[in-house]
Amino acid sequence: MVDTTNFRPETNYLGAGENLHLIERFHLSGPDELQYEIRVDDSTTLVRPWSAMVRLRRTKEQLYEFACHEGNAINIEGLLSAAQKHK
């Protein structure tokens, strides 16, 4: 379980702001399946909390991280470009 609070004031996650409270749960539901659940709560901007669940299947494909790098787009593009050339 990942329990996240204390977001920055400029946060805007689907309409929620700095009072956002995220709870994420990961559950191995079988040998080849992972369940990812999220609960989103921000009583200052949302009428009520909401949640979602996604089933993820095991794959043999390569996975790459996708994350926010706060203004480092040029550096990331360079790194990915160099990685492609060395495949």
Summary of the structure (lengths in Angstrom):
residues: 87
radius of gyration: 17.2
end to end distance: 35.7
largest distance: 50.1
contacts: 164
relative contact order: 0.15
helix: 15%
strand: 37%
